[in-house]
Amino acid sequence: MSPPDIFDRARRRIRRDRAAPRFTEFAFIRDWMVEGIAERLDAVRRDFTDVLDLGAFDGSFAPPPGANVTRLDAGARFAARTGSVQGDEDQPHFPDASFDLVVSAGVLDSVNDLPGALALVRRALRPDGLFLGAFLGGGTLSTLRAVLLEAEADRPAARIHPQVDVRSAGDLLVRAGFALPVADVETLNVRYASLFDLVRDLRGMGAASLLPGTPPLARDTVARAAAAFASRADAEGRTTERFDAIFVTGWAPDPSQPQPARRGSATTSLADALKPKL
């Protein structure tokens, strides 16, 4: 028996469809992630011919010159706009070894089976193929989490998505079978005039809560949360919210890649190496 879904798949598709018409107005988080992926890709000295954009949104990721690009998105409107395959990222859609580069910006934090999604990426890559991903995690929305807990102090409900930290992201790459895994985190702080401006941005980027069964917020709870948010404002009347982007890099294994030294093959002991030289 498969475990229950963490996120509501139907709600996820609906939220993406609602965000699609005006997404460019709220795309600053994904644009930041795409920029980070592009910087990491620029440091790779090799050519790519077949690219998968996993979670295409508005198709703003530009593939390397001359490469063929296939896009996938869970939302019907985003998929139609970009000529994407429509489907969930944790479900199989492509034959094994179809791509030499897979990129994903801004969607893997809301898939139900993240380990499964990463395993599918690994299978879709050819030997020595590259995966570059970015998703929200770590301490993202720490202010929103705090004010909601304060507003619902008596009976708090789960309203913020469970999040992966950078160490767990690296472990997931290893578990999925990637070679040379790297995970790092970058933080973007955004200042808001009110709680409602933050909520507007989250809805506009399709990042509102997808947790099933969460009860709606009562009006008095919303008022308490808004007041708690305002109480954290700086001298200019703005409250800072945090977004952590977890960037991950992994390669499909290939014999040409650097290999770790065989255990016990060292010819000098650590103690000898640390001795002062006379």
N, C-alpha and C positions, 0 to 999 in steps of 0.2 A: 504494500500500500504506500503510495507516494505521500509525502508530508503536505499539510495544507499550505496554500499560498500565503506568503507574507503580505503581498500587495494584491489589490483588486485589479486583475488584468483588464476587465471591461472598463473600469473607471480610468485606468491609465490611458487607454485608447481614446476615451471621450475627452480627457483633459488635454491630450495632445492635439486633438482636432479643434478644441476651443481655442487653444493657444496659437494655432497655425496662422490665422489671418493677420495678426499683428505681432508675430513673434520677433521680428527684427527690432521692435521698440524695446524689447525686454531681453535681448540676446547677449547682454554683456558678460554673463558668467560663461556661457558656452564660447563666446568669442575669445575670452581669456584662456580657456582650455585649448581651443584650436590653435591659438598663437603659441602656447607652450608646446603643443605637439609638433607644430611646424618648426620650432627652434630645435627640438630634439631630432627631428628628421633631417634638418640641414646638416647636423653633425655626422650623419651616416654617409660614408663615401661609397655608395653603390647605386645601381639603377634598379628601379622597380617597374614591372610591366603590368601587373594585375593587382588592383587595390580594392579592398572592401571598406566602405564607410559604414560602420555599424552604429546605427542611431543617427540618421542623416539630418534630422530637423529640416532646415531650409536649404541644405546642400552647400553651406558656406565653406566646408573644407575643400581646398583645392588640391587635387592629387599631383604628384610629381609630373613634370612635362613629359608628354608622350605615353603616359600610363593609361590603361583602361580602368575605369572606376565602376564598381557595382555598389549600389546603396541599399540599405535596409532601414525601415522605420516602422515602429508599432502603430503609428497613427495613419489613418487613411488619407487625410489631407496632406500631411507632409510627404507621404509616399507618392501621391498623385502629382504633387508639385515638382518633385525631384526625379520622377521616374524610378522610384525605389521599389524593391520587393517589400510588401507589407508583412510584418511578422514580429514575434517576440524574439529578443536577443538570446534567450536561453532555450530556444527550440531550433532543431536542425533545419537548415534551408539550402545548404550548398554542399557539393561533394567534397570529400577530403582532398587536400592539396590543391585547392583552386586558386589560391592567392599567394603572392610573395610579400604583401604588406596588408595588415589590417589596422585600421585606426578606429577609435571610439571615444567620443567626447560628450559627456554629460548624461549618459543613460544607465550605466552599469550599477549606479547606486539604487536604482528602483526596479531591478529585475528580481524575480522571485528566487532564482537559482543562480547566484553569482558563480560558485564553483563550476556549475554545469556550463554556464555561458563562456567562461574562460577555457574550459576543456574543448568546447566547440570551436572557439577561435584557434586554439592550438591545432586541432584537427584540420581546420580549413587552410592552414598555412603549409606551404611547401617546405622541405628541409632548408634550413637557414633563412626562413622567412621571418619577418619582423612584426611584432605587435606593439603599438603605441596607444595607450589608453589614458583617459582622465575622467574622474568622477568625484562628486562631493562626498566627503567623509570627515573623519577626525572630529574637530570641534565645531563643525558647521551649524549655524543657527543656535549657538549657545545662548544668546540673549533671548530669542523667542522661546526656547525651551524653559529658561528660568522664569520668564514672566507668566507663562502658562501654568507652570507648577505653582507659582505664587497665587495666581488667580483661582486655581482649583485646589487649594491646599487641603481641603477636607477629603475630596474624592478625585484625585487627579486621574485623567485618562491618557493613554498613549496617543500622542498626536504628532510627534516628530519621528521620522523614519529611523530605524536602527542604522548605525553607521559603522563603516570599516575604518580602522586606523591604519597608519602607514605600515606598521610592522605586520599586521594581519594581511594587508594587501600583498606584501612580499611572500608571505607563507602561501597564499592562494596561488600565486604564480608558480611556485615550486610544486604545489599539489597538482596543478593542471599540466605539469610536464614541460614547462618552459626552461630553456637554458639561459644562463647569464641574466637572471632576473634582477631588476632594479625597481625600487619603489621610493618615491620621495614626495614631499608635500609642500605646497605653496599656499599662502594665506592672503586673502583679499578682504579688507575691512571696508564696509559700506556704511555711510552715515545716513540715517533716515529722520525725517521730521516727525513721523508718527508711525505707530504700529500698522496703520491701514496702508501706508505707502509700501511697507515691507510686504504685506499680504498681497497687494496689487502686483508687485514684481514677481512674487512666487507663482501667482496664478498666470501671469503673462508669459512666464517661461515654462509653464507646464509642470511646476515643481511643488504644487500643493499636495497635501497628504493623500496617500493612496492606501492607507491602512483600512482594512475592512472592519465594519462594525463600530467605528468610532462615533460616539454620540455627538450631535451638534452642540455648539457652544451657546449657552443661554446669554441673553442680553446683558445681564448684570455681570457675568463672567467676562464677556468681551470688554465691558467698561473697566473692570478691575485690571485686566491684562493691559489695556491701553494706558491706564494710569501708571502701572508698574513700568511699562516701556518708557513713558515720558519721564518718570522719576530718575531714569538712568541717563538722561540727556546731558550733553556738555554745555558749556557756557553759551554756545550758539543755538541751543535748543534742539540739537540732533543727537540721536542715539546710535551707537555703533553696533552693527551686526557683522558676524564673522562667517566667511565662506572658506573652507579648506578644500583645495583641489588635490586629490591623490593622483599623482602621475605614475604610471606603471610602464615598464619596458620589458619585453621578453622575446626570446628568439626560439623558433622551432629547432630542435636539436639537429646537428649535422656534424659528421666527423671532422670537418675542416675547422670547427670552432676550437678556441683554446680550452684545454682540459685541465682540471685541478690535478695537482701532483698526487701520485699514489701515496697513500698513508704509509709512513715509515721510510720514505725514500730520501729524506733529508740527509745530507752528509755532514752538517754542522748542527750542534745542539743549540737550543735557545740560550742556555746558560753561557756557552762559549761566545755566542754572538753579542751578549750583553756585557762581557768583560771589558773594562777600559783598555784602550790600546796604549802601550808604553812607547 
